Amino acid sequence: MVARNLPLATLRTFDVAARHGSLTKAATELNLTDSAVSHQLRKLEEALGFDLFEKSGRGVALTDAGRIFARSVGTALQDIARTAHSLVDADAEGGRLMIACSPMFASKWLARNLPAFCEDHPAIECHIHLSENDRVAEVADADIGIQFGTGDWPGKRSFLLENVSIAPACSPLLFQRAGRTLTRAADLRDVVLLHRDDGSEWRRWLADEGEHDFSLYRRHLYCNDLSVAMDMAVEGAGVVLVSDTLSMAHVREGSLMRPFAAMIQATGGWYVVCDGYRLERSSNRLFLHWLMSRFGKLLTLNGESDQAAGVRDDNP
């Protein structure tokens, strides 16, 4: 009777809520209201006859029965998705490819490089889904995600594209307006420092150059989107800390230049992140191999070879 009356539509909601340990985060990922998520979970609990969650601080935690059920539901949903993808793959070598990434990566790297992939593989229909960087791994329909972080996303496979080093970049326009060049770190006291964070990265870079009194640097502009900060730098508004990967095209064009060679390591790297079963589809594997090669990585999907090529497998 339980199997006959089980509300199957609620299982994905339960799976997402169990993964996040938060009804609010589940609602955000599923584009539902908190009350809709709560209603679906209550409906599922009533059909099962036992509680799945219990209150824990400001959030929720799985009950013992909920943990057991979550493992079964997660495995079942993965099997269903895997079978669907294999059937699609068997029917066509091309098809739709959903790529999730931040606006920053999309505008500064993907927009300049993806057309080459599309030209070489016309049967693959690429779709770009823009998301906040920290939510890329949560985009449910994405075949491939590209995210800046540590590579540790539970239940996902992650592939390191590159560790990121950053250095100052600015426009030649800045020199023209100032009437001089920048030759030492102290010269930055008179220009605008463009930030994508709270100033931590500039503090670290300046400290490495012997400049420990950050209060001497009084001109700042803060922006939580690095691509906008880079655009401002291109217009001569100030100096930005950015990697070669994101700034390479601007440097080649001459709209940005590197006044200093010194670099610092950013707190993370660029990764590809995806569900393991999605790699069973040939178009997804093809794009992954292409993307890795653009970053100088050779990828094989055979256990130990994966690890040697910079691949992390975080599947439970």
N, C-alpha and C positions, 0 to 999 in steps of 0.2 A: 504493500500500500504506500510506503514511503517513497519508493522509486516511482510509482505511478503518479503521485501528487507532488513530486519535487519540482519547484519552480526553477527550471533550468536557466532562465534568463538572469537569475540572481547570482549564479555561480561566479561569473566574471567579476561582479561587484565585490563578492566575498574574497576572491583571489587578490584583487587590488588592495582591498582594505587590510587583508592579512599581511600583505607584503609591506605596506606602509606603517601598519600599527596606528593608523590615524584615519578617522572617517572624513576629516576635512581634506586631507591630501588625496584620499581616494576620490572624493567628489571633484576635486580639481582635475585630476587625470581623466576622469570619465565625463567631464563636462556636465555634472549633475549638481543639484543642491545637496547640502548636508542632510536635509530632512528626507530627500529621495533615497539617499544611500541608507540611512537608518531604517526607512520603511522597507526597503528590499531585504536588508539583513534580518529584520524582525520576521518578515514573511518566510525567509529561509529557515530560521530557527523554529518557527511554529510548525513547518512541514517536517523538520527533522525530529523535533521533540526534545532537543537539548540546546543549551546555550553555546554560542560560538565565541563570544567576547565577554570580557568583564572590564569594568572601569579600572584604569591604572593612571594615577596622577591626573594630568589634563587630557590624556588620550585613552586608548583602549589597548587591551592585551588579549591574546588568544587564551581561551581555556584549554585544559588538557585535551578535551575532545576536539576543540577547535584546531589545535595544532595537528592532530592526526588527520582531521578532515581536510585541512589546508594542503597537506602533502599530497593527498589523493587528488584533490581538485586541481592543484597546480600541474601535477603530472598528466592528468587527463586533458586539460586544456592545451598543454604543450603537444600531446599526441595528436589532438584534433588539428591544431595549426600545422604540425609537421606533415600530416597526411594531406591536408588541403594544399600546402605548398608543393608537395611532391607531385600531386595531380596536375597542378597548374604548370609545373616545370615539364612534366611529360607531354603536355599539350602544346607548349610553345617555348622556343629558346629565348625569345625576347620578353615582351610584356612590360608591365608597370614596375618602376623602381622608385620607392619613396626614400628620400635622403633627408634626414633631420639634422639641423645644425643651427648655430646661433647666427643672427644677422651679421655679426662681425666676421665670422669665417666665410659666410656666404658671399659677402660683398668684397672682401679682400683677397680671398683665394679661390673659392669655388666658382665664382662668376667668371674668373679669368682662365680657369683650367677645364671646367666641365664641358664647354663646347667641343673640345677635342675628343672627349670620350663619346659624346653624342654623334659626332661626325663619323667616328669609326664604328659605332654600333647603332645604326638607325632603327633596328628592331626593338631596342630598349627605350621605353618611354619614361624619361626621368621627371620626377616631381620633387621640388624642394619645399620642405616644411620648415619654416622658421620658428624657433623656440628659444626661450631663455636658456643660456648655456647649461645651468644646473638642472634643467628639466628635459634635456635632449634624450637621456636614457629612458624617460618615462613616456615618450611619444609612442602610443600603442601600435599604430599602423606603420611605423617606420621599418623599412628593411635594413637600412644602415644608418647609424647615427655617428656624428663627428662631434666630439665634446672635449673641452679642456678640463683636466682634472687629474686625479691620481690613478685612474684605471681601475678603481675598486667599486664596481657596481654589482650588488648582489643579484644572482640569477642571470647575469649577462656574460657574454664573452667580450673581451676587450683586446685591442691590438694597438700597440704603441706606434704612432706615426713619427713623433719626435719629441725629445725633451727640449724645452724652450729656454733660450737665452735671450735677454733683452738689452738694448743699448739705446742711447739718445738718438733721435732723428728730428730734423727740422727742415724747413724750406729755405732755399737760397734767398727768398723774399725777406726772411728774418734778418739776414746779414745786410741786405740792401737798406732796410729801414734803420738798423742799428748803426750802420756805417762802419762796421768792423766784423771780424770773424770771432768764433769761440775757440779758444786754444787751451783753456784749462777750466776745471770744474767751477772755480770761483767766478768765472765770467757769467755763469748761469744765474747769479744773484740779481741781475738786472733784467732778466727775461721771464716770461710766463712759463711755469712748469705745468704741463697738462697731465692730469691724473685720471686713471681708471679705477683707482682704489682710494683709500684714505690718506695716501701719501707715503705708505710703507715702502713701496718699491723705490721711489726717489730717495728716501732716507738711506736705504741700503746701498744704492748706487753711489750716492755722494759720500757716504762713510768709507766705502772702499777707495774713494779718491782722496781721502784725508779730510773731507769736509764734514765735521761732526756737529756743527751748530746749525741746525735746520732753520732756526729763527731768522738767520741772515737771508734766507730765501723767502721773500715776502709776496711774490706775485704767483698766484695759483689759479687754476681753473679745473674744476672737478667734473667728470662725466663718467657714468657707469657703463658706457658703451665705447669700447676702444676704437671702433671704426669711426665714430664721430670725432673722438679726440684726434685721430690720424687725419681726418678731413680738415680739422682746424689747423693742425700743424702744416698741412699742405698749403693752406691759405696764409701762412706766416704768422699765425696767432701765438705760437709758442713752440716748446720742445716737448716731445713725447717719448716715453720709453716703449719700444716695440721690437718684436722679433724680426729677423730677416725674412722669415716665411711670409708674414703679413705685409711687410713693407717692400719686398723685393721689386715688385712691379713699379712702385713709385720711385724707388732709387734708380732703377734702370731708365725711367723716363726723365729723371732729373728734377722731379717735383719734390723729392725729399733727398736729403744727404745725411751722412754720418759724420758729425764733427768730432766724435770721440770713438776710439776703438774699444775701450773698456766695456765689458759686459757683465751682467749678473744672471744667475739662474732664476727663472720664474718659479713660482710655487706650483708646479704641475707640468703637464705636457699635453699634447694633442693625441687623442685616442679615437679609434673606431670602436663603437660599441653596438652590440646587436644580440638578439636571441640566437642561441646555438643552432636551432633547427632551421633558421633562415639561410644558413650557409649551405643547405642541401639544394638550394635553387641555383642553377647555373648562372643566371644573370647577376645575382647577388655576389657570388664568388668572383665573377669576372670583374665587377666594379671594384671589389675589395683588392684584388690583385693589381688592378690598374692604379688605384689610389695609393697602395703601399709602394709601388714602383716609383711614383712621383716623389716620394719622400726617401728614395734610395733604399727601400727595404724589399727583400725577397721573402715572400711568404709561402710556406707550405702548410697544409692542414693535416699533419700527421703526428700528433702527440708531441714527442720530444722536439721535433723540428719546429713546431709552433713556438715553443718556449725560446728556442735559440733565435727565432726571428722577431722576438719582442711581443709575444702573444701571451695574454693572461686569460685563463679559463676560470671564471668565478661561478660556474654552475654548481649548485649544491650537490 
